[in-house]
């Protein structure tokens, strides 16, 4: 189970908690809207977390990575959000190419 200290690392301003169970937490980033499911796997001698991700709530999750602790997973998610928001910003800055249609080329 996640410890209370680990759960306290979830910033309620940055994340909305969708579901919280003893060994799993599902979050939504308030910055990107992406959803994250973090599953705690406990073995006899160590703990590890699996991170699953989806871009839209209600669509299937895919494996995104893993981390040793919940706070480490949260840092990975923030890093992904920074990348994603920078990518979207870069896409908006690119000039749009205007392609001539066949009809426009005939009239030129």
C-alpha positions as CSV (number, residue, x, y, z in Angstrom):
1,X,0.0,0.0,0.0
2,X,1.1,3.6,-0.6
3,X,2.1,5.3,2.6
4,X,0.4,8.5,3.8
5,X,3.6,10.4,3.2
6,X,3.6,9.2,-0.5
7,X,0.0,10.2,-0.9
8,X,0.7,13.6,0.6
9,X,3.1,14.2,-2.3
10,X,0.1,14.5,-4.7
11,X,-0.4,18.2,-5.3
12,X,-4.1,18.8,-5.3
13,X,-3.6,21.9,-7.5
14,X,-1.6,20.1,-10.1
15,X,-3.6,16.8,-10.1
16,X,-7.2,15.8,-9.7
17,X,-7.5,12.4,-8.0
18,X,-9.9,10.2,-10.0
19,X,-9.5,7.1,-7.9
20,X,-7.5,6.1,-4.9
21,X,-7.1,2.5,-3.7
22,X,-4.5,1.0,-1.4
23,X,-2.0,0.1,-4.1
24,X,-3.3,2.1,-7.0
25,X,-4.0,5.8,-7.7
26,X,-5.5,7.3,-10.8
27,X,-4.8,11.0,-11.5
28,X,-5.6,13.6,-14.1
29,X,-3.2,16.3,-14.8
30,X,-4.9,19.7,-14.6
31,X,-2.4,21.1,-17.1
32,X,-2.8,18.7,-20.0
33,X,-5.9,16.7,-19.1
34,X,-3.9,13.5,-19.5
35,X,-4.8,10.6,-17.1
36,X,-2.3,8.5,-15.2
37,X,-2.8,5.2,-13.4
38,X,0.0,4.4,-11.0
39,X,0.1,0.8,-9.7
40,X,2.2,-0.2,-6.7
41,X,3.9,-3.6,-7.1
42,X,5.2,-5.0,-3.8
43,X,7.6,-7.9,-3.8
44,X,9.1,-9.6,-0.7
45,X,12.2,-7.3,-0.7
46,X,11.4,-4.2,-2.8
47,X,8.6,-1.9,-4.1
48,X,8.1,-0.5,-7.6
49,X,5.5,1.5,-9.4
50,X,4.2,1.0,-12.9
51,X,2.9,4.0,-14.7
52,X,0.1,3.8,-17.3
53,X,-1.1,6.8,-19.4
54,X,-3.8,8.0,-21.7
55,X,-4.4,11.3,-23.4
56,X,-8.1,11.3,-23.0
57,X,-10.3,10.1,-20.1
58,X,-12.2,7.1,-21.1
59,X,-9.7,5.7,-23.6
60,X,-7.4,2.7,-23.0
61,X,-4.2,3.2,-21.0
62,X,-0.8,2.2,-22.3
63,X,2.4,1.5,-20.4
64,X,4.4,4.7,-19.8
65,X,7.2,3.6,-17.5
66,X,8.0,2.9,-13.9
67,X,9.4,4.4,-10.8
68,X,10.7,3.4,-7.4
69,X,8.3,5.6,-5.4
70,X,5.1,7.5,-6.0
71,X,6.8,10.9,-5.7
72,X,9.3,9.8,-8.4
73,X,6.4,8.9,-10.6
74,X,4.8,12.3,-10.0
75,X,8.0,14.0,-11.1
76,X,8.0,11.9,-14.3
77,X,4.4,13.0,-15.0
78,X,5.3,16.6,-14.5
79,X,8.3,16.2,-16.9
80,X,6.0,14.6,-19.5
81,X,3.5,17.5,-19.1
82,X,6.4,20.0,-19.6
83,X,7.4,18.1,-22.8
84,X,3.8,17.8,-24.0
85,X,3.0,21.5,-23.5
86,X,6.2,22.6,-25.2
87,X,5.5,20.3,-28.1
88,X,2.0,21.8,-28.5
89,X,3.4,25.3,-28.2
90,X,6.0,24.6,-30.9
91,X,3.3,23.2,-33.2
92,X,1.3,26.4,-33.0
93,X,4.4,28.5,-33.8
94,X,5.1,26.8,-37.1
95,X,4.0,28.7,-40.1
96,X,1.2,27.0,-42.0
97,X,1.9,25.9,-45.5
98,X,-0.7,26.9,-48.0
99,X,-0.9,24.3,-50.8
100,X,-2.4,25.3,-54.1
101,X,-5.2,23.1,-55.2
102,X,-5.3,21.9,-58.8
103,X,-8.0,24.5,-59.6
104,X,-5.8,27.3,-58.2
105,X,-2.8,26.2,-60.3
106,X,-4.9,26.2,-63.5
107,X,-6.0,29.8,-62.9
108,X,-2.5,31.1,-62.0
